[in-house]
Amino acid sequence: MKKRVKGKCALQKRTLPLSIFFIAIAATAIITAVVTHFVEQKQALNNESVVKITRSDLDEVQDLYDLISTNYVDKVSQEELIQGALKGMTDSLDDPDSKFLTAKETKELNAEVAGTFEGIGANLELENRLPIIDQVPLKNSPAEKAKLKAKDIILEVDGKSTKDKSLDQVASLIRGEKGTQVKLLIQRGTDKFEVGLERDVVPEDTVKGTIDEKNPTIGSIQIDNFRETTALEFRTIIEELRKQGAKSFVIDLRQNAGGVLAEAERVASYFLQNGDTIAQFSNNDKVISIDKAGKKIDQGFKVKEPTVFLVDQESSFGSELLAAAVKNKNYPIIGVHTFGKGTVQSVHSIGKDNYVQLTVMKWFMPDGKSVEGKGVTPTIEADYPEYGKLPPISKQSNWRIGDSGDPIKNINTILKALGYPTDGSVFNEATRDAVTKIQNENNLPATGALDDKTVDVLQEKLFRLVKANDAAYTKAIETLKK
């Protein structure tokens, strides 16, 4: 079991976005209001009274507070003691989705939300006193293009160690102006590698759509996340693509971490008939709500064109709810098993400025089955090619002839996928010739060694190749054309 950091620092289990465009659910007042209202609607159906503890139940807590306040060898902050007790109570749940935020953290996050930020498009949390990427990076962000993944550990930022630094300190090292460079030393499993990223403005829009290049009657839509405006964005995109000639749709939910569940329900209702079950919700194993499609949710807007949905192992929470709801009505789901997050969090104020994000419910598919730890099973299996799953090329070494090992094997595999005759785990003449050709084609010094700039070019080529060989998307087009 992974040990989560504990101690004075109140940032241990909080998610802090590197780009600050991708805001965690507890960080925005608008999303907090939306989610809290959504949860309260469900819980209002459960009239069981809350069990109150008596004063005697808290005697031991008061005794310990008094003992520390009057006898501890050093001066103690009363505020820190109280916040430590609140955080300890939340930590005792052993639930990574339930988090306590101090007044200072909430104030900092609110200030960050109000401004415009530029970064790499990934989220952080602390684990074992090191920052890890806790969610899939935003699509088309610098982090995604660098092939960073959830659970990657950031060991260094521009050569500076991140160990024992707060999330704010790490984020300040990574954030910067658009066009500037930042280097990260990443640990993925037992592998360590360096990646260079160019900071950029990470788009706030959660929905993007276009007409398929080869099929002018098929609209392709990506939903990157669910926020308070996602359903409206989605409806607008659908209407625009219809005007451009779309008669059917591919809805891409891959790498969608979930966001606001109410917005996912709204999008699901667009595809269902009034009265169809979207999802069920329970509290303490008792069903307290069965949400059904209808005008109250979708305002009468419907998508009746043939549609297929794409999912992957990173599709989570709201995207799983949507996938499960439409799968129940026989819409094709293409990809691999989804993540499997079947719990719901609500945000509550504690005192004047502090907040607690707390797991308060479970959600279930229309048939009553849980996705927790299981995910949604696609109706058609399809995945990215294997070379698209390789780790980024490390920049720790100026790779050249004679080098060997797994990193070189990955480099040769990537070069081979790009059409160069390379193989094996040794940087040999074939590898050098391929690298030299790439350098010549991109006006780089033809050294035959993989320097930082050449690695960037090679990673970009791979990124484009993976996009061009998207088996799931290809299968979706084939399914619609049938």
C-alpha positions in Angstrom: 0.0 0.0 0.0 1.3 3.4 -0.9 2.1 5.7 2.1 0.6 9.1 1.7 2.5 12.0 3.3 1.3 13.2 6.6 2.4 16.1 8.8 2.1 19.9 9.1 1.9 20.7 5.4 -1.8 20.9 4.5 -1.2 20.2 0.8 -0.5 16.5 1.1 -3.6 15.1 -0.5 -4.9 18.0 -2.4 -4.9 18.1 -6.2 -3.2 21.2 -7.6 -3.2 21.8 -11.3 0.1 22.7 -13.0 -1.7 24.6 -15.7 -4.3 25.9 -13.2 -6.7 25.8 -16.1 -7.6 22.2 -15.1 -9.2 22.9 -11.7 -9.9 20.2 -9.2 -13.5 19.9 -8.1 -12.8 21.6 -4.7 -11.1 24.5 -6.3 -13.9 26.5 -8.0 -16.9 28.1 -6.4 -19.1 27.5 -9.4 -18.3 23.8 -9.7 -18.6 23.5 -5.9 -22.1 24.9 -6.1 -23.1 22.7 -9.0 -21.8 19.5 -7.3 -23.2 20.3 -3.9 -26.6 21.1 -5.3 -26.5 17.8 -7.3 -25.6 15.8 -4.2 -28.1 17.6 -2.0 -30.9 16.7 -4.4 -30.0 13.1 -4.0 -29.6 13.2 -0.2 -32.8 15.1 0.2 -34.5 11.8 -0.8 -32.9 10.1 2.2 -34.7 11.3 5.3 -32.7 9.4 7.9 -31.5 11.7 10.6 -27.8 12.3 11.0 -26.3 10.6 14.1 -24.9 13.2 16.4 -22.1 12.4 18.7 -22.3 13.6 22.3 -19.9 15.8 24.2 -18.5 12.7 26.0 -17.5 11.2 22.7 -15.1 14.1 22.1 -13.7 14.2 25.6 -10.5 12.4 24.5 -10.0 14.9 21.7 -10.4 17.8 24.1 -8.1 16.1 26.6 -5.4 15.6 24.0 -5.8 19.2 22.8 -5.4 20.5 26.4 -2.5 18.3 27.1 -0.5 19.4 24.0 -1.5 23.1 24.5 -0.3 23.2 28.1 2.6 20.6 28.2 4.2 20.3 24.8 7.9 21.5 25.0 7.6 24.0 22.1 5.1 26.7 21.3 2.0 25.2 19.5 -0.4 27.0 17.2 -4.0 26.4 18.3 -5.2 26.8 14.7 -2.7 24.2 13.5 -3.9 21.8 16.2 -7.5 22.2 15.2 -6.8 21.9 11.5 -4.6 18.8 12.2 -7.5 17.2 14.1 -9.9 18.0 11.2 -7.4 16.7 8.6 -6.7 13.6 10.7 -10.4 12.8 10.9 -10.6 13.0 7.1 -7.4 11.0 6.6 -8.8 8.2 8.9 -11.4 7.4 6.2 -8.5 6.1 4.1 -10.2 7.5 1.0 -8.0 9.4 -1.5 -11.1 11.2 -2.8 -12.0 12.7 0.6 -9.7 15.7 1.3 -9.5 18.5 3.9 -8.5 21.9 2.6 -7.2 24.7 5.0 -8.3 28.3 4.8 -4.9 29.2 3.3 -5.2 26.6 0.6 -8.8 27.6 -0.3 -7.7 31.2 -0.6 -4.8 30.4 -2.8 -6.9 28.2 -5.1 -9.6 30.8 -5.4 -6.9 33.4 -6.4 -5.5 31.0 -8.9 -8.9 30.3 -10.5 -9.6 34.0 -10.9 -6.5 34.6 -13.1 -5.2 33.4 -16.4 -2.4 30.8 -16.2 -0.1 29.1 -18.6 1.6 25.8 -18.0 1.7 22.2 -19.2 -1.8 20.9 -18.6 -1.4 18.3 -15.8 -2.6 17.8 -12.2 -0.4 17.1 -9.1 -0.8 15.6 -5.7 1.8 14.6 -3.1 2.6 11.0 -2.3 5.6 9.9 -0.2 6.8 13.6 -0.1 7.1 13.6 -3.9 4.7 15.2 -6.5 2.9 12.7 -8.8 0.6 13.4 -11.7 -2.8 12.2 -10.4 -4.9 12.5 -13.6 -4.4 12.0 -17.3 -3.0 15.3 -18.8 -5.4 17.4 -20.8 -5.7 16.5 -24.5 -3.3 18.4 -26.8 -1.5 19.9 -23.8 2.3 20.0 -23.5 2.0 17.2 -20.9 0.0 15.0 -23.2 2.3 15.6 -26.2 5.3 14.7 -24.0 3.4 11.4 -23.2 3.2 12.0 -19.5 0.8 9.7 -17.6 -1.2 9.5 -14.4 1.0 8.3 -11.5 4.3 9.6 -13.1 6.5 10.9 -10.3 8.2 14.3 -10.9 11.7 14.0 -9.3 13.2 17.2 -10.6 12.1 20.5 -12.3 14.9 22.1 -14.2 17.4 20.2 -12.2 15.9 21.1 -8.8 14.8 18.3 -6.6 11.0 18.2 -5.8 11.4 16.0 -2.7 9.9 17.6 0.5 8.6 20.6 -1.5 5.0 21.7 -1.2 2.6 21.5 -4.2 2.7 25.3 -4.4 6.5 25.3 -4.6 6.5 22.6 -7.3 3.7 24.3 -9.3 5.6 27.6 -9.2 8.7 25.9 -10.6 6.6 24.3 -13.5 4.4 27.3 -14.3 5.7 29.9 -16.7 5.0 32.0 -19.7 3.9 30.5 -23.0 6.8 29.5 -25.2 9.3 29.0 -22.4 10.9 25.7 -21.6 10.8 23.4 -18.6 12.6 20.1 -18.0 11.1 17.4 -15.8 12.9 14.3 -14.5 10.2 11.6 -14.4 10.0 8.3 -12.7 7.6 5.8 -14.1 7.8 2.5 -12.2 11.5 1.7 -12.1 12.3 3.8 -15.1 13.7 7.3 -14.9 13.7 9.7 -17.9 13.9 13.4 -18.6 11.3 15.3 -20.8 11.4 18.8 -22.1 8.1 20.7 -22.4 7.3 24.1 -23.9 4.7 25.8 -21.8 1.5 26.9 -23.5 -2.0 28.2 -22.8 -4.1 25.2 -21.9 -7.6 25.7 -23.5 -10.6 25.9 -21.1 -13.1 24.5 -23.5 -14.1 20.9 -22.6 -15.7 20.0 -25.9 -14.1 20.2 -29.4 -15.8 19.1 -32.7 -15.0 18.8 -36.4 -16.2 17.0 -39.5 -14.2 13.9 -40.3 -11.6 14.7 -43.0 -12.6 11.7 -45.2 -16.2 11.4 -44.3 -18.1 14.7 -44.6 -21.3 13.3 -43.0 -19.6 12.2 -39.8 -19.0 14.6 -36.9 -16.1 13.9 -34.5 -16.5 15.3 -31.0 -14.1 15.1 -28.1 -15.2 15.7 -24.5 -12.1 16.3 -22.4 -13.8 16.7 -19.1 -17.1 17.6 -17.5 -17.4 21.1 -16.1 -20.3 23.4 -15.5 -20.6 24.4 -19.1 -19.8 21.1 -20.8 -23.4 20.1 -21.7 -24.1 23.5 -23.3 -20.7 23.3 -25.2 -21.6 19.9 -26.4 -25.1 20.9 -27.6 -23.6 23.9 -29.4 -21.0 21.7 -31.2 -23.7 19.2 -32.2 -25.8 22.0 -33.8 -22.8 23.5 -35.6 -21.8 20.1 -37.0 -25.3 19.4 -38.2 -25.2 22.7 -40.1 -21.9 21.5 -41.7 -23.6 18.2 -42.9 -23.1 15.8 -40.1 -25.5 12.9 -40.1 -23.8 10.7 -37.5 -21.3 11.2 -34.7 -18.2 9.8 -33.0 -18.1 10.9 -29.3 -14.5 10.5 -27.9 -14.5 10.0 -24.1 -10.9 8.7 -23.9 -8.8 10.3 -21.2 -11.8 12.0 -19.7 -11.4 12.0 -16.0 -15.0 12.8 -15.2 -15.5 16.2 -13.5 -19.1 17.3 -12.7 -21.5 14.3 -12.7 -24.6 16.4 -13.3 -23.2 17.6 -16.7 -22.4 14.0 -17.7 -26.0 13.1 -16.9 -27.2 16.0 -19.0 -25.2 14.8 -22.0 -26.5 11.3 -21.4 -30.0 12.5 -21.5 -29.5 14.0 -24.9 -29.1 10.4 -26.3 -31.9 8.7 -24.3 -35.6 8.6 -24.5 -37.6 10.4 -21.8 -38.0 8.0 -18.9 -34.8 5.9 -19.6 -32.6 5.4 -16.6 -29.3 7.3 -16.6 -27.9 6.1 -13.3 -28.8 5.0 -9.8 -27.4 6.5 -6.6 -27.1 4.9 -3.1 -26.1 5.9 0.4 -25.2 3.1 2.8 -26.3 0.5 0.2 -29.8 2.0 0.0 -30.9 3.4 -3.3 -31.9 7.0 -2.8 -32.3 8.2 -6.4 -32.8 6.8 -9.8 -32.2 9.5 -12.4 -34.1 9.3 -15.6 -33.7 11.2 -18.9 -36.2 13.9 -19.6 -36.9 17.5 -20.4 -36.1 18.6 -16.9 -32.5 17.5 -17.5 -31.9 18.0 -21.2 -34.4 20.9 -21.9 -35.9 18.9 -24.7 -32.7 18.7 -26.8 -32.0 15.2 -28.3 -29.4 13.6 -30.5 -31.1 11.0 -32.6 -28.4 10.5 -35.3 -26.4 7.2 -35.3 -23.6 7.6 -32.7 -20.7 5.6 -31.3 -18.6 6.3 -28.2 -14.9 5.8 -27.6 -13.5 4.9 -24.2 -10.2 3.8 -22.7 -8.6 2.9 -19.3 -8.4 6.6 -18.4 -12.1 7.3 -19.0 -13.4 7.8 -15.4 -16.4 8.9 -13.3 -18.7 11.1 -15.4 -17.4 9.7 -18.7 -18.1 6.2 -17.4 -21.6 7.2 -16.3 -22.3 8.5 -19.8 -20.8 5.4 -21.4 -22.8 3.1 -19.2 -26.1 4.9 -19.8 -25.8 4.9 -23.6 -24.5 1.3 -23.7 -27.7 0.3 -21.8 -29.6 1.6 -24.9 -27.4 -0.4 -27.3 -25.1 2.4 -28.5 -21.7 0.9 -29.6 -18.9 1.5 -27.1 -15.5 1.1 -28.7 -12.1 0.9 -26.9 -10.9 -0.8 -23.7 -12.2 -1.2 -20.2 -12.7 2.1 -18.4 -11.1 3.2 -15.1 -13.8 2.2 -12.6 -14.7 5.1 -10.3 -18.2 4.6 -8.8 -18.2 7.1 -5.9 -19.5 10.7 -5.7 -17.8 13.5 -3.8 -19.5 16.6 -2.3 -17.7 19.8 -1.1 -18.7 21.3 2.3 -17.5 24.3 4.2 -15.9 23.8 7.6 -15.8 26.9 9.6 -15.2 30.2 7.9 -13.0 29.3 4.9 -12.0 25.7 5.1 -13.5 23.0 3.0 -13.8 19.2 3.0 -14.3 17.2 -0.2 -16.1 14.1 1.0 -17.2 10.9 -0.6 -21.0 10.8 0.1 -22.6 8.4 -2.3 -22.0 5.6 -4.8 -23.4 5.6 -8.3 -24.5 2.6 -10.3 -25.2 1.8 -13.9 -28.9 1.6 -15.1 -29.0 -2.1 -14.4 -27.9 -1.5 -10.8 -24.3 -2.8 -11.3 -21.3 -0.9 -9.9 -18.4 0.2 -12.0 -16.1 0.7 -8.9 -12.9 -1.1 -9.7 -14.4 -2.8 -12.7 -15.2 -0.1 -15.3 -17.5 -0.2 -18.3 -16.8 -3.0 -20.8 -16.7 -1.8 -24.4 -18.9 -3.6 -26.9 -16.0 -3.5 -29.4 -12.4 -3.9 -28.3 -9.8 -1.5 -29.9 -6.7 0.2 -28.6 -3.8 2.4 -29.6 -0.8 0.5 -31.2 1.8 -0.8 -28.8 4.4 1.8 -29.8 2.0 4.5 -28.7 2.3 3.2 -25.1 6.1 3.5 -24.8 7.5 5.9 -22.2 9.0 9.2 -23.5 12.6 9.2 -24.6 14.8 10.2 -21.7 16.9 13.3 -22.1 19.3 12.4 -19.3 21.8 11.1 -21.9 22.9 12.4 -25.3 22.2 8.9 -26.7 24.8 7.8 -29.3 26.5 4.7 -30.9 27.4 2.1 -28.3 24.6 2.9 -25.8 22.3 0.0 -25.0 19.5 -1.1 -22.7 15.7 -0.7 -22.6 15.7 3.1 -23.4 17.6 2.3 -26.6 15.2 -0.6 -27.4 12.3 1.9 -27.1 14.1 4.4 -29.3 14.7 1.7 -32.0 11.0 0.6 -31.7 9.8 4.2 -32.2 12.2 4.7 -35.2 11.0 1.5 -36.7 7.4 2.5 -36.4 8.3 5.7 -38.2 9.7 3.7 -41.1 13.4 3.4 -40.3 15.1 0.0 -40.4 16.1 -0.1 -36.7 15.8 -3.0 -34.2 17.2 -4.3 -30.9 18.5 -2.7 -27.8 21.7 -1.3 -29.1 22.3 2.2 -30.5 24.0 1.1 -33.7 24.8 2.4 -37.2 21.1 2.0 -38.3 20.0 4.0 -35.3 22.5 6.7 -36.0 21.6 6.9 -39.7 17.9 7.3 -38.8 18.6 10.0 -36.3 20.9 11.8 -38.8 18.1 11.7 -41.4 15.6 13.2 -39.0 18.1 15.9 -38.0 18.7 16.8 -41.7 15.0 16.9 -42.4 14.5 19.4 -39.5 17.4 21.7 -40.0 19.2 20.4 -36.9 23.0 19.7 -36.5 23.5 16.2 -38.1 25.4 14.7 -35.2 23.7 11.3 -35.3 23.2 11.6 -31.5 19.9 12.1 -29.8 20.2 15.5 -28.3 17.3 17.4 -26.6 16.0 19.1 -29.8 16.1 15.9 -31.8 14.2 14.0 -29.1 11.5 16.7 -29.2 11.2 16.3 -33.0 11.1 12.5 -32.7 8.4 12.6 -30.0 6.3 15.0 -32.1 6.5 12.6 -35.0 5.5 9.7 -32.8 2.6 11.7 -31.4 1.3 12.4 -35.0 1.8 8.7 -36.0 -0.2 7.5 -33.0 -3.0 9.9 -33.9 -2.9 8.7 -37.5 -3.2 5.1 -36.4 -6.0 5.3 -34.0 -7.6 1.8 -34.2 -10.6 2.8 -32.0 -11.5 5.8 -34.1 -11.1 3.8 -37.3 -13.4 1.1 -36.0 -15.9 3.8 -35.0 -15.9 5.2 -38.6 -16.4 1.7 -40.0 -19.2 1.0 -37.6 -21.1 4.2 -38.6 -20.6 3.6 -42.3 -22.1 0.1 -42.0 
